[in-house]
Amino acid sequence: MASYAELLAGEDLAARVVERLNLDVSPRDLADRILASSEAGTVILEVTVLDSSADRAADIAAALGAEFLDLVRELETPDGSESSPVKVTVTDRPEVPTAPSTPRTARAIGLGLVGGAFLGAAAALLRTRLDRTVRNAEELSSQAGYPMIGTIVRDESLGRQHVLDRSASTRVAEDYRQLRTSLQFLNVDSPPRVIMISSAMPAEGKTTLAIHLALALAEAGKEVVLVDADLRRPRIASYLGLVNGVGLTNILAGSAEVADVAQAYSASSITVIGAGPNPPNPSELLASKHMLELLGQLRDKYDFVIVDSPPVLPLADASGLAAIVDGVLLSVRYGQSRKDQVAQASTNLARVGAKPLGFVLSMVPPKATSSVAYGYGTEYGESGKHRG
């Protein structure tokens, strides 16, 4: 039952409630005001919400119930199925107390209002499902066969602006610099220069990783070109505030040269080649002789070529591209990427002869075990105001 309680009091569910009620509070702050506990010997969970307004606390508790049902349904519905084998029910509506809580009873009744109780499946079933997500770097490396070469702590500002302020001294910026150093020392005699960035599934941070790795390399004085090869869902141009009307597909189709479509990113010395118009045959274009020749041309001109590719598992696009680059770096999102999917992506890449460079574990909570084990685990060299 501990897993259910953690899910109810976690930031993922809090974020859904914030969006549902349009609350002026961060998911992390809201999660700190939610307590979830189990009744001994039962599958009943009791939720308590703390808020300065009794009515708002009741609204939050009600929203938690509704969003929790949806979240469990999404987590437990098997691939290819339309229904979940796990059923969750709200048994009681939120109760609004007639008097505020007191500090002496903060954990019992003082943190909030009784939200409701939820009937669910056995704790072991939910724990099994949650355990499939990546939360430990060493375990993932052992299972998938790729080394873990970097961790990136969570930075909420990236969800809003997509690009870090390079002038600010933050822990996440230092994480990218450490990744840059690790990458350059993977093979001292012949370091990889044409690097494909991908992920097992969508929304696992590959584009953010590609952008910030390119920026970190440029910060070290390297000539870098960033290529958006995700021809189905290009993001790089929009994230960097550039034009995506022409780009890679124009070059591969023979209607433009690199100089015609390349754009300079004003905040750094990197050159950007956007995806261009959506083609009808992305897989064929990315695995074509023209793509191989283009990468060779870019290699001759730049120190590093960073290629943002489509995710590996849903599409065949990435497999053909992986076979013609120097190496592949997989972005893995803490608490979201599934271990079996990352392992399958590694297997798919190995089948086409791709060279694995390693994993980068991103969106790691600053105090998570894997973050502390791999990095400093502290706000070393920072003011302490930045929360990562």
C-alpha positions as CSV (number, residue, x, y, z in Angstrom):
1,M,0.0,0.0,0.0
2,A,3.0,2.2,0.4
3,S,3.2,2.7,-3.4
4,Y,-0.3,4.0,-3.5
5,A,0.4,6.4,-0.7
6,E,3.5,7.7,-2.5
7,L,1.6,8.1,-5.7
8,L,-1.2,10.0,-4.0
9,A,1.2,12.4,-2.3
10,G,3.6,12.7,-5.3
11,E,4.3,15.6,-7.6
12,D,2.9,13.9,-10.7
13,L,-0.6,13.7,-9.3
14,A,-0.2,17.2,-7.7
15,A,0.6,18.6,-11.1
16,R,-2.6,17.2,-12.5
17,V,-4.6,18.8,-9.7
18,V,-2.9,22.2,-10.1
19,E,-3.8,22.1,-13.8
20,R,-7.4,20.9,-13.2
21,L,-8.1,23.6,-10.6
22,N,-5.8,26.3,-12.1
23,L,-4.1,26.7,-8.7
24,D,-1.4,29.4,-8.1
25,V,1.0,26.9,-6.5
26,S,3.7,24.6,-7.8
27,P,3.2,20.8,-7.9
28,R,6.0,20.4,-5.4
29,D,4.4,22.8,-2.8
30,L,1.0,21.2,-3.2
31,A,2.5,17.7,-2.8
32,D,4.0,18.8,0.5
33,R,0.5,19.6,1.8
34,I,-0.9,16.2,1.0
35,L,-0.8,13.2,3.3
36,A,-1.8,9.7,2.3
37,S,-1.9,6.9,4.8
38,S,-3.3,3.3,4.7
39,E,-5.6,1.6,7.1
40,A,-3.9,-1.4,8.6
41,G,-5.1,-4.7,7.1
42,T,-7.1,-3.0,4.4
43,V,-6.7,-1.6,0.9
44,I,-8.2,1.7,2.0
45,L,-6.2,4.9,1.7
46,E,-7.1,8.1,3.6
47,V,-6.0,11.4,2.2
48,T,-5.5,14.6,4.2
49,V,-5.0,18.0,2.6
50,L,-3.7,21.1,4.3
51,D,-4.8,24.6,3.1
52,S,-5.5,28.0,4.5
53,S,-9.0,27.7,3.0
54,A,-11.3,24.9,4.1
55,D,-13.3,25.0,0.9
56,R,-10.3,25.0,-1.3
57,A,-8.8,22.1,0.6
58,A,-12.0,20.2,-0.1
59,D,-11.8,21.1,-3.8
60,I,-8.2,19.8,-3.9
61,A,-9.2,16.6,-2.1
62,A,-12.1,16.0,-4.6
63,A,-9.7,16.7,-7.6
64,L,-7.2,14.3,-6.1
65,G,-9.8,11.6,-6.2
66,A,-10.8,12.2,-9.8
67,E,-7.2,12.5,-11.1
68,F,-6.0,9.5,-9.1
69,L,-8.6,7.3,-10.9
70,D,-7.3,8.5,-14.3
71,L,-3.7,8.1,-13.3
72,V,-4.0,4.5,-12.1
73,R,-6.1,3.7,-15.2
74,E,-3.3,5.0,-17.4
75,L,-0.5,3.2,-15.5
76,E,-2.3,-0.1,-15.4
77,T,-3.8,-0.4,-18.8
78,P,-1.7,-2.9,-20.8
79,D,-0.3,-1.9,-24.2
80,G,-3.0,-2.6,-26.9
81,S,-5.8,-2.8,-24.3
82,E,-8.6,-0.3,-23.7
83,S,-9.3,-1.2,-20.1
84,S,-7.3,-1.6,-16.9
85,P,-7.5,-4.8,-14.8
86,V,-7.1,-2.6,-11.7
87,K,-10.2,-0.9,-10.4
88,V,-10.1,2.1,-8.0
89,T,-13.1,3.6,-6.3
90,V,-13.7,6.8,-4.3
91,T,-15.6,5.6,-1.2
92,D,-16.2,8.8,0.7
93,R,-16.4,12.5,-0.3
94,P,-14.2,15.1,1.3
95,E,-15.3,16.4,4.6
96,V,-14.8,20.1,5.6
97,P,-14.1,20.6,9.3
98,T,-15.8,23.3,11.3
99,A,-12.6,24.5,13.0
100,P,-9.0,24.9,11.8
101,S,-6.4,22.4,12.8
102,T,-3.9,23.1,15.6
103,P,-0.1,22.7,15.5
104,R,-0.2,20.0,18.1
105,T,-2.2,17.7,15.9
106,A,-0.5,18.6,12.6
107,R,0.1,15.1,11.4
108,A,-3.2,13.6,12.6
109,I,-5.8,16.3,11.7
110,G,-3.9,19.6,11.6
111,L,-2.4,19.3,8.0
112,G,-5.7,19.4,6.3
113,L,-9.0,18.0,5.7
114,V,-10.0,14.4,5.2
115,G,-10.0,14.0,1.5
116,G,-11.5,10.6,0.8
117,A,-10.7,6.9,0.7
118,F,-9.7,4.9,-2.3
119,L,-10.3,1.3,-2.9
120,G,-7.6,-0.3,-5.1
121,A,-5.8,-3.4,-6.0
122,A,-3.2,-5.1,-3.9
123,A,-0.1,-3.2,-3.1
124,A,2.2,-5.7,-4.8
125,L,0.5,-5.2,-8.2
126,L,1.0,-1.4,-8.2
127,R,4.6,-1.8,-6.8
128,T,5.4,-4.1,-9.7
129,R,4.1,-1.6,-12.2
130,L,6.0,1.3,-10.6
131,D,9.2,-0.7,-10.3
132,R,9.3,-0.9,-14.1
133,T,10.3,2.7,-14.3
134,V,13.9,3.8,-14.2
135,R,15.0,5.0,-10.8
136,N,18.5,3.5,-10.4
137,A,21.3,4.1,-12.8
138,E,23.4,1.0,-11.9
139,E,20.4,-1.4,-12.3
140,L,19.5,0.0,-15.7
141,S,23.1,-0.2,-17.0
142,S,23.3,-3.9,-15.9
143,Q,20.0,-4.7,-17.5
144,A,20.3,-2.9,-20.8
145,G,24.1,-3.1,-21.3
146,Y,24.8,0.6,-21.8
147,P,26.9,2.6,-19.4
148,M,25.4,5.5,-17.5
149,I,27.6,8.5,-18.4
150,G,25.6,11.3,-16.8
151,T,22.7,12.4,-14.7
152,I,20.8,15.7,-15.1
153,V,18.8,16.9,-12.1
154,R,15.3,18.2,-12.5
155,D,14.9,21.9,-13.3
156,E,11.4,23.1,-13.5
157,S,12.3,26.1,-15.6
158,L,13.1,23.8,-18.5
159,G,9.5,22.9,-18.8
160,R,8.6,26.6,-19.4
161,Q,11.5,27.9,-21.5
162,H,13.3,24.8,-22.8
163,V,16.7,26.4,-22.8
164,L,18.7,27.2,-19.7
165,D,20.1,30.6,-19.0
166,R,23.8,29.8,-19.7
167,S,25.0,32.9,-17.7
168,A,23.5,31.5,-14.5
169,S,25.4,29.1,-12.3
170,T,23.1,26.2,-11.6
171,R,23.5,22.6,-10.8
172,V,21.8,21.4,-13.9
173,A,24.1,23.5,-16.1
174,E,27.1,21.9,-14.3
175,D,25.5,18.5,-15.0
176,Y,25.7,19.2,-18.7
177,R,29.3,20.3,-18.4
178,Q,30.1,17.0,-16.6
179,L,28.3,15.1,-19.4
180,R,30.4,17.0,-22.0
181,T,33.6,15.9,-20.2
182,S,32.5,12.3,-19.9
183,L,31.6,12.2,-23.5
184,Q,34.9,13.5,-24.7
185,F,36.8,10.9,-22.6
186,L,34.8,7.9,-23.8
187,N,37.5,7.3,-26.4
188,V,40.5,9.6,-26.0
189,D,42.2,8.5,-29.2
190,S,39.1,8.7,-31.4
191,P,36.2,10.5,-29.6
192,P,32.8,10.3,-31.2
193,R,32.0,13.4,-33.3
194,V,28.7,12.6,-35.0
195,I,26.4,11.8,-32.1
196,M,22.8,10.8,-32.3
197,I,20.6,11.6,-29.4
198,S,17.5,9.5,-29.0
199,S,15.2,7.8,-26.4
200,A,13.2,4.7,-26.2
201,M,9.8,6.5,-26.2
202,P,8.5,10.0,-26.8
203,A,8.6,12.7,-24.0
204,E,11.8,11.4,-22.4
205,G,14.0,14.5,-22.8
206,K,16.0,13.7,-25.9
207,T,15.5,17.1,-27.6
208,T,16.4,19.0,-24.4
209,L,19.5,16.8,-24.0
210,A,20.5,17.4,-27.7
211,I,20.2,21.2,-27.3
212,H,22.1,21.4,-24.0
213,L,24.8,19.0,-25.0
214,A,25.4,21.1,-28.1
215,L,25.5,24.3,-26.0
216,A,27.9,22.7,-23.5
217,L,30.3,21.7,-26.3
218,A,30.1,25.2,-27.8
219,E,30.7,26.7,-24.4
220,A,34.0,24.8,-24.4
221,G,35.1,26.4,-27.7
222,K,34.0,23.6,-30.0
223,E,32.4,24.3,-33.4
224,V,29.1,22.5,-33.2
225,V,26.2,21.9,-35.6
226,L,22.8,20.8,-34.2
227,V,20.7,18.8,-36.6
228,D,17.0,18.2,-36.1
229,A,16.4,14.7,-37.6
230,D,13.1,14.1,-35.9
231,L,11.2,14.7,-39.1
232,R,7.8,13.7,-37.7
233,R,7.8,15.9,-34.5
234,P,10.6,18.5,-34.9
235,R,11.1,20.7,-31.8
236,I,14.6,22.2,-32.0
237,A,13.8,25.3,-34.1
238,S,10.8,26.2,-32.0
239,Y,12.6,25.7,-28.7
240,L,15.5,27.9,-29.9
241,G,13.2,30.5,-31.4
242,L,14.4,29.8,-35.0
243,V,12.6,29.4,-38.3
244,N,11.7,25.8,-39.3
245,G,10.4,26.5,-42.8
246,V,13.4,24.9,-44.5
247,G,16.0,22.5,-43.2
248,L,17.2,18.9,-43.4
249,T,14.5,17.5,-45.7
250,N,15.4,20.2,-48.3
251,I,19.0,19.2,-48.2
252,L,18.2,15.5,-48.5
253,A,15.8,16.2,-51.4
254,G,18.5,18.1,-53.2
255,S,16.6,21.4,-53.3
256,A,19.0,23.3,-50.9
257,E,22.5,23.3,-49.7
258,V,23.7,23.4,-46.0
259,A,24.5,27.1,-46.3
260,D,21.0,27.8,-47.5
261,V,19.2,26.4,-44.5
262,A,21.8,26.6,-41.6
263,Q,20.9,29.2,-38.9
264,A,23.1,30.6,-36.2
265,Y,21.7,30.5,-32.7
266,S,22.3,34.0,-31.3
267,A,22.8,32.9,-27.7
268,S,25.7,30.6,-28.6
269,S,28.1,29.8,-31.3
270,I,26.3,26.7,-32.5
271,T,24.8,26.3,-36.0
272,V,21.3,24.8,-36.3
273,I,19.8,22.8,-39.1
274,G,16.1,22.5,-38.6
275,A,14.0,19.6,-39.8
276,G,12.3,21.4,-42.7
277,P,9.0,20.4,-44.3
278,N,7.5,17.1,-43.2
279,P,8.4,14.4,-45.8
280,P,6.2,11.4,-46.7
281,N,9.2,9.0,-46.2
282,P,11.2,9.9,-43.1
283,S,12.7,6.5,-42.6
284,E,14.1,6.3,-46.1
285,L,15.5,9.8,-46.0
286,L,17.4,9.3,-42.7
287,A,18.9,6.0,-43.8
288,S,19.8,7.3,-47.3
289,K,23.1,7.7,-49.0
290,H,22.4,11.5,-49.0
291,M,22.2,11.5,-45.2
292,L,25.5,9.7,-45.0
293,E,27.1,12.1,-47.3
294,L,25.6,15.1,-45.4
295,L,27.0,13.8,-42.1
296,G,30.4,13.4,-43.7
297,Q,30.3,16.9,-45.0
298,L,29.3,18.3,-41.6
299,R,32.0,16.2,-39.9
300,D,34.6,17.8,-42.1
301,K,33.4,21.3,-41.1
302,Y,32.5,21.0,-37.4
303,D,34.1,19.6,-34.3
304,F,30.8,17.9,-33.3
305,V,27.6,17.0,-35.1
306,I,24.7,16.5,-32.6
307,V,21.7,14.8,-34.2
308,D,18.3,14.8,-32.5
309,S,16.6,11.7,-33.8
310,P,13.1,10.2,-33.4
311,P,12.5,7.8,-30.5
312,V,13.6,4.2,-31.2
313,L,10.7,2.0,-30.3
314,P,7.6,3.6,-32.0
315,L,9.3,4.2,-35.4
316,A,11.9,2.7,-37.7
317,D,13.4,6.2,-38.4
318,A,16.0,6.1,-35.7
319,S,17.4,2.6,-36.5
320,G,18.5,3.5,-40.0
321,L,20.1,6.7,-38.8
322,A,21.9,5.0,-35.9
323,A,23.8,2.8,-38.3
324,I,25.6,5.8,-39.9
325,V,26.6,7.9,-36.9
326,D,29.6,7.6,-34.6
327,G,27.6,6.7,-31.6
328,V,24.2,6.8,-29.9
329,L,23.3,8.5,-26.6
330,L,20.0,7.5,-25.1
331,S,18.0,9.9,-22.9
332,V,16.2,8.2,-20.0
333,R,13.7,10.0,-17.9
334,Y,13.8,9.3,-14.2
335,G,10.5,7.8,-12.9
336,Q,8.9,7.7,-16.4
337,S,11.1,5.7,-18.8
338,R,10.4,2.0,-18.4
339,K,13.4,-0.4,-17.9
340,D,12.0,-3.0,-20.3
341,Q,11.5,-0.3,-23.0
342,V,15.0,1.1,-22.6
343,A,16.4,-2.4,-22.8
344,Q,14.4,-3.1,-26.0
345,A,15.6,0.1,-27.5
346,S,19.2,-1.0,-26.8
347,T,18.5,-4.3,-28.4
348,N,17.0,-2.7,-31.5
349,L,20.0,-0.4,-31.9
350,A,22.4,-3.3,-31.5
351,R,20.7,-5.2,-34.4
352,V,21.6,-2.4,-36.8
353,G,25.2,-2.2,-35.6
354,A,24.8,1.1,-33.8
355,K,27.6,2.0,-31.4
356,P,26.2,2.7,-27.9
357,L,27.8,5.6,-26.0
358,G,25.6,5.3,-23.0
359,F,22.6,6.6,-21.1
360,V,21.9,10.0,-19.6
361,L,19.4,9.9,-16.7
362,S,17.4,13.2,-16.7
363,M,14.8,14.8,-14.5
364,V,16.4,13.3,-11.4
365,P,15.1,14.8,-8.2
366,P,18.0,16.5,-6.4
367,K,17.8,14.2,-3.4
368,A,17.1,11.0,-5.2
369,T,19.5,8.1,-4.5
370,S,20.8,7.8,-8.0
371,S,21.5,11.5,-8.2
372,V,23.5,11.5,-4.9
373,A,25.4,8.3,-5.9
374,Y,26.4,9.7,-9.3
375,G,26.9,13.4,-8.7
376,Y,27.7,15.6,-5.7
377,G,24.4,15.2,-4.0
378,T,24.6,18.8,-2.7
379,E,24.3,22.3,-4.0
380,Y,28.1,22.6,-4.2
381,G,29.2,26.0,-5.5
382,E,25.7,27.4,-5.7
383,S,23.7,29.9,-3.7
384,G,21.2,27.3,-2.6
385,K,18.3,29.3,-4.0
386,H,18.1,27.3,-7.1
387,R,16.1,24.1,-6.6
388,G,17.2,22.2,-9.7
